[in-house]
Amino acid sequence: MAQPLKDLINARSVSVLADGLAAVWPSFPQARFTERALAGLAPLELKDRVRHVSAALHDAFQHALPMPYPQAAELVRACAARGELDLWSGWPVTDHTAVHGLDHLEAAMATLAALTPYSTGEFAVRPLLDRHRDDALKIMYGWAESPDEHLRRLASEGTRPRLPWASRVGWLMTPGPTLPLLDLLRDDPSEYVRRSVANHVNDLAKDHPDTALAVLARWRAGGGSHVERVVRHAARGLLRAGHPEALELLGATPGNGSARALVLEADTVAVGGRLTFTVTVTAGAPGPLLLKYAVRRAGSRRVFHLGERVAAAEGAAFTLRKSHSFRPVTTRNEPPGPRELDVIVNGRVAATVPFTLTAAPGGVTSPIG
């Protein structure tokens, strides 16, 4: 089993940070910081560990002679410049910036810019955006034109309306202010940046689908080396929902096509096993067939990608085979019971078959996240 992420905020990560700060500030109370950072760390979950080490760092900066945030920020930037930090040692430092740099926008944003190549500042920039909307956004416009891909990515990722794990910033939920950033980055040479741009628009589409579709249509019309892939990735949520205009944006006719011969290898599958099925899809007209499948139970419907085919003529048929995993994961509960499998062709459910999910050998079910 993979190591829990929380365990990567540990004695090693604390030591890396302590050594880095001691290298640029010989008076850094290294022993005090390390002792306070590790005391009580083990029982905490991931974000609480980050905040705990951040609090120990603030204590170290205030020990003996209280240090104003801008001075502490200079030391952090000097530490980052040594290139020895990583995500786990640097994450508490970005949190320290978010908490204690709120009244020092320029110093805080400069510090996140220095840290983000090692430990991205997308979570830490949110309170700064909330407190200093226009001034913080102006700085991020500059980041969007930086030669550093990490800063360009932070400009997009930090302003995502629904950034996972991050605090909500009310004004980011309204489309408009961040669109100039995305226009600058829509055809960025870095895939790291482009994926963030696509995720940003996918977030936008959850609350403002018409705005998101208008942006994507404008980008497609404008062309670019990478825009097609960005558009497809950005529209994925709308495509899973069968949104007609999203389908049309990709050249697919909503509802075009049918499915037959949906066959399961077995009509029962245990938690931890795989459900394998085949289906034949027939085009009702020439053009793209965007194929999804859904797994349904009472109160739950999850949609997955099945494939994409292009029909040269009406009646063109394609047979697909897919194996869906019911491997237990900590973020989702899959209780045993009846299920239905849907095959979706260009946004329309074209075939359905029932099956049953049973308990894993020994009675183990998927853990609740």
Disulfide bonds with the S-S distance in Angstrom:
none
